[in-house]
Amino acid sequence: MTKRRSTSTRRAESQAASVRAAAIRKEQERKERRRRTLVVTGVGVVVLALIVLIATVVQSSRDTTGVAGKAPVGVIGRYAVPAGSPSAPVKVVIYEDFICPFCGQFEAASRATLQKDIEQGKVQFQYHVLSFLDRSSSTRYSTRAANALAVVLDKDGPAVAKQFHDLLFENQPEENSAGLSNSRLVALAVRAGANQADVKKGIDNLEFGQWVKNVTDQASRAGVNATPTVRVDGKTVEAATTADLVAKVEQAVAAG
């Protein structure tokens, strides 16, 4: 026969049950708080990732100086003036300054051979025109000449821009001079095939002046600290003399 439990026993069991129930509720509450924390954290991580993504997209759409600058129609990768077919198997990137005498020497020495390679579809040149040597003229000629090339590219396309580019080097001013006047730049642009009415205002008003700054800044960030710097299919061509540089570029193009 089962003995009837005493009042004290029942009370103790009830208290123990209450303690267990409280412990269970406390554990459930702890788990719920943890779940909410994870959800909030997860949402925060997603939001933060979206913010970073948006910031990255926005920054990548801006010029490297942080100041927006209109790029001329026809540029490659925002900073390069093209010459030659985009389907050419070899890409030659040239960082140059229109008042740099060594750039002029490279252009003069390499043009005969490399121009044929461009015409035959073997190579595409991508010119990054810089303003490194603005201090070497009294009128910021490097910026003015690079801007003039951008204006011609924008208004008349890459074929006329290439002719103008070559004429700028054929008529290259000496360092520490005033450089060519704007009227002279316009005249050379017209000689290259541009329409005077289309290009004069942009040349006079430095329409792409900020773009030239951005091209120069991007080049510095890419490790360019001298002109001319030449890269064939992404690899910098190292040379001690202009003649050596021309020979190595021609060899690289032929091998490509």
PyMOL commands that set and color helices and strands:
alter all, ss='L'
color gray80, all
select helices_A, chain A and resi 7-60+101-119+134-136+141-156+158-170+182-192+196-204+209-221+242-255
alter helices_A, ss='H'
color red, helices_A
select strands_A, chain A and resi 81-83+90-96+123-129+229-232+235-236
alter strands_A, ss='S'
color yellow, strands_A
deselect
rebuild
show_as cartoon
